Amino acid sequence: MTPAEPAAPMPHLPAATYRLQLHRDFDFAAARRVLPYLKRLGVTDVYLSPIWTSTPGSTHGYDVTDHTQINPELGGPGGLRRLSARARELGLGLIVDFVPNHMGIQGGHNPYWEDVLRHGQASRYAHFFDISWHPLKRALDGRVLLPVLGDQYGRVLERGELQLRREGGHFTLQYWERTLPLSPRSLSRLLSWVEAALPRSADTAVRAELASIRRSVDNLPRSTTGDLTDTDRVIRAQEVEVMTRRLSELAQASAAVRSALDQAVTAANGDPDQLDALISEQNYRLAFWKVAAEEINYRRFFDINDLAALRMEDPRVFAWAHATLFELLREGLIQGVRLDHTDGLFDPAGYFRGLQAGAAHALGLDPQALDAGGPLPLYVVAEKILEPGEQLPNDWAIHGTTGYDFLAQLNGVFVDGTNEEEVSAVYRRFTGDRAPYSEHLYHGKHLIQRVSLPGEVNVLAEHLERLAEADRSARDFTLSTLRAAIREVIATFPVYRTYIRADGQREPGDDAKIGHAIRDARVQNRRAGATLDPSVFDYLHSVLTLNAPDEPTRAAYADFTLKFQQLTGPVTAKGAEDTAFYRYARLLSLNEVGGDPALFGTPLRSFHDSVAARAEHWPQAMLGGSTHDTKRGEDTRTRISVLSEMPQTWAAYLSRWSPLIRSLETELDLGRAPTTLDAFVLLQNALGAYPLDGNLTDFPDRLSAYLLKAAREAKLRTSWAAPDEEYEAALDAMVRGLLGNDAFAASLRELHGRISPYGAQNGLSAALVRLTAPGVPDTYQGSEGWNQSLVDPDNRRPVDYAALNRTLGRLERGAGHALARRLLGSFEDGNVKVMVTWAALHARAQHPELFRSGAYHSIDAGRHALAFRREHAGQVAVTVAPRLTFTLTREQTPWAMAEVWGTRQISLPTGTYRSVLTGESLKVRGARVPLAKVLEDFPLALLIRE
């Protein structure tokens, strides 16, 4: 008999993760010191923000400047190895955040981008970046638009802010702290100035060498030469280095040459025309950052000029970008990957397959096994925003999303949907805003296309015009008509993007989504007076669905469609999350990444259905509550959600505060400031983020910073591109004026006190559900305690791990009923949430298969409790998480315990259960058990059948 082949090793699958935000003030060494605490807390894997070299001083790491290097600010490779070794000692895995879509190009710190600026299309790295080298604007042909100037180019030049610099034989252009490379061929002009400045007495050999260097410069292949091979590019770069070295050596050897070089530099810096002539020969065109968006010819991450998109679909770029990642896998230093912004990729599905194949090779596995349907070799979760009703493609080679879909579904559970109209009426009366969220989203997406991403839209429109010119039935569509049609379809697109591939394959429903957008675009066109020929939408529909008469045309359509898909996501993200979310403020707990503010809460049945579907299709998906990108921390949201249960009370407080708010308004040219919308936004956030510990020292600063960001994102009276200093001063004055008013401060504190226990109940319930539902629960740093943060950078404040350690020590020494009740009595310090997190994570560790593979069954516990059970091989775990307890208790008691549940009952399988949170036992002999008994001593329950 042939001996059986050894089974392939199973991939590492985390059971529970903990996110750490790394930066130079919290590096690998700091993370290593936290590991023992995290092990005791009960997580299995530590999930790190990007570890790759990024812009110096970056506090987030998403501006990666070199995917092949471990960030030296974090401790470099040695620091990572020590962190990994300590994690292995403790039995913890490491998951790293990877950024495949873009690179940071700010400040000259990205060597690959700098090489492109120096050599243009002849750069060895020109293929790295998604650059349109031949845009419609002729002045940009063969150049990159570089929007780094603080004013118009001519003004900057005349003021002498651009200066030529020399170091040896190397020349650069200096703009304040920014050093810009010069094209090697532009040295010919410089060297001609130098030759003219040389004295007649200069040595003949010196003149000959200088002339020889200039000839070498003149003979360099032009950067616009289109037939350069990779070898040609390398040789060209080597020749440039040789020329630079020769010039340096000549300058060092000859005082006359040094003097002439310095004279040439001085002359150029003193003559704007001369310097302009030199700058005009560069492979980039300098531009004022405020006016660059319309003409920019490189794809960016959203509208951020300092983040340039990568062409990860190029196999050479993929191999380069992942070489270090795969080496870390090969060495066993990391065990999983979280992928950032995958909707920006040209072909996400193809990228996922390539990543898994590369991982298999790194781990010594057979990449062909992927096609046989075996387990994926690497644990991978992808950042993906799913619109309500949208499903993650089943054939993606990942383990699920990073959890924004779960976050939104769970978040809505704590909103009372029966009060939607009353809450809406309160919002309309206070702000005067009667537009539905869908209208704000539509206008936000149009605004982003006109103001933030017009360059990207223009590139698409020019591409579509070239296609139309080759089609006799479409050649009469003008560029402006095609551009307007593209804008309209993107503005009405129902999801972030579709996933049509170059070979015509697509995800189920992609055609329907495109059809939906085309129909809605037609409707909007009619509402606008039918300004566009309706047939242009027919043409765009054919292109987007690859409905072509022949294969060459279909391939051309596919090239356009894949680029179109890369734009709908950024427009939707910016139009929704960074515009409409700040313009529509009915109930701000719903304005969260992954959510839809138009959906006023999640019915229990809908939540159970979504969890059951995730358990079936994506059982290892991440479950998030807070992230580095959430607009508000999870406990800020759960407090704001209490307002949905008390619309009349909320309206009464607003009426009480309105006269004071009016008194703090200022009359400006564009109207009164701040607007009632900004005041409404401030009040909800002040209530949600009101410090439970009562320490208001930095509260005005936090709220003022938040309100400034919110107003700029809304782009109504001020913006990032055009700040209105007077309006922003009025915002700050309102914050400080309100909080500094004794009557308002007392009233806000009163309402805070009324909602606090119910917001805390929501927070505890949400945490317990996240930690026990099917999937991999992720705890964002510090969120094991209360997370009342606001939008970044507020959500990246330091975590007091020393205090958390002390709390954990108390739990380890004496957890049980008495301690649980004491912690509940002092819930403001957050230790009760630490206890719930610790207890639930340890229950997962003690029953790994139950929580990893256990079936999910919803339990009907009435309107005021979210309940379910997990079952596996005879084991049973029951979660009971109260909701809407302000309504349940009618403020008669702060907690949903004991008699407050009346005669309500819950069905449980027979057996004896141990309460994970209190340590007490519960015997179940019949099918129905009173909720008053289950929640007799603590306002939520995790029961494990013994």
C-alpha angles and dihedrals in degrees: 000000000000110000113245115259113249113262116254112257113263115246119254109263118189120225097199131001136203121205120223122190108218126203136140092283091050105033136159091288092053090047090050090056090054095051097088090054092050091049090052090046088060108247120139100204138032113221113208130202113237112314097189125108109281139171108310111265094017111160095198109030099224092115092076113182098183124022091191097061133068109232109265090204088064094048102278124239092323092055091049092049091052091048091049093046091052091047090053091050088056095043094249127139127217123228117189130205112235126197109207099162106061150003134222112250101175124131099001094287097124108083093194094053091044089054090053090051089051100043103022115198088353091064118118086231101044089110091058095075133057098239126161100218095182107043124166091261103085094206088066097050107132092001140098118232106234111197100192103118123107093214141013112312095241093052092047090050095047092049090056094241090134111070134178113231132192131200111176105308094337120101128196139171115239123208108176104294093346117097114199125196122236125229110255091229091056087065087078090072091047093048091050087057089049093050089051091050095051113107117244088244092064116127114269092228089053091052091047093051091048091050090048092053090050092051089051088053092049091049094054112115109257116255089237093058103123102200101062114134123215088258091051090053092051092048091048091052090048091051090052091053090050092050092048091050092048091051091048091051091047092050091049092050099043125055088192092058091046090052093047092049091051091047090052091050092047092048092051093048091050096049116059091194092054092046091046090054089055094046091050089064094060127108089241135054116223115226143174107266094226096058099036100088096083095051102032110130103192123077113246138193098268105310098324109126092198093061114070120194120243126225093232090165088073107093090218092055092045092051093048096046095049101039094098094039091055091046090055088052092048091053092046093240093129133029107193147014135227111200121215124220099344092171087075092065122104092232113009095180092051091046092053091051091049091049093052092046091051091048091050091053091048091051094048094252130132110264089202089068087076090071090052092063096249124149117296109257095222132045104238131171122182131212103241129156111216117199116223108289094012116127128213108246107263096219097056111123094233136093096240141283130316089254111265091125092055091044092056094046094049093042090058093054089076095053117092103231093190090071097053097115094047093049089046090051091052089051094047093049095049100042104023089229109141098163118111119240091253090063092050089050093049093050091042092056091048091049092051091051092050100040111020107026106023091124091058090047090049092053089053092046092051089049091051091047090057089052092048093050089061091053116073091204092055106030093099093064106108123224091250091052092050091046091051092049092051091050093049095049093047091048090055097039107132097211137031092261148326125241108226110156132214092259092054097257114138142174119267108270097023093114090048091052091051090047090050091054093047092051093048091046089055090051093050090048090055091048089053091054099270092281091166128061102254090223090071087071090053089054094047090048090055092050095047093049092043091240095162134156095231143011098261091052092046090053090050090049090050092054090055094043095052090053091046089055090054090058103046091065098054092043091051093045093049094039093049112025096032101034119015093039087062096043099050111055107165094131112353096201085074094052094087135131107273093021136100115224089205090067105080100206137323118271111228093241091054091050093050091048093052093048092048090051091050091049090054100043108020109023093159097049116130119255112213133193101167131007139177087267104045115120091224134012117258094256093046087057097046090053093050089048089064087072088070088066095050109040094150093049090046090051091051093054091047090053090050092051099042098085092053092047090051091050090056095053121107127212110238133173092265095044138278119340134249100026122231088249091060090046090052091049091049095050095051093047093045089055095044096046097037102136110253090208090060094238104138097169097117097019096103091050092049093048093045092051090048094049092049091053092044093052092048092049091049088056093204105116101000137010144183091259096046112021116195103215095193093052093046091050088054090054092053091045091053093051094049094038093055097043091044093054109095095211094050093043090053092047093048090048090051094053090043089055092050096052099034101090091045092048088048090050089053091049094050092046093048091049093050093049092048091050096049106033121098110283138049110302114220122203114203112221110286094004092113080082125039114311107199095158128142127216120312134324086030090060091057098061117134117279119230098230092168090063092044089051091054091050091050090052090055091051093048092050098050121355116166146096097314095048092045091055092046091051090048089053090057096036092146092080092059095234092121089062090049087054093051091048094047094046095047093046091050090049088055090050093050093048104031099160093046092058097033099046106010118130116249120233123176117225122211104231097156130258097308102055135056106210136170141153133224118212131189131158093338095316118121132192121183125198120197114183119175120220137183089025095157086068093040096052098032086216091292091119131012097228135053096236141130117331094016086079093059112187097340114133140194131208117237132169113256117269146081116294131197119214107232091201101049104017093233126133129240122194117207116195101158133039096257125061125181112249086220087066096044091049097032099124105016132034096238135028142212108185124189117195110232 
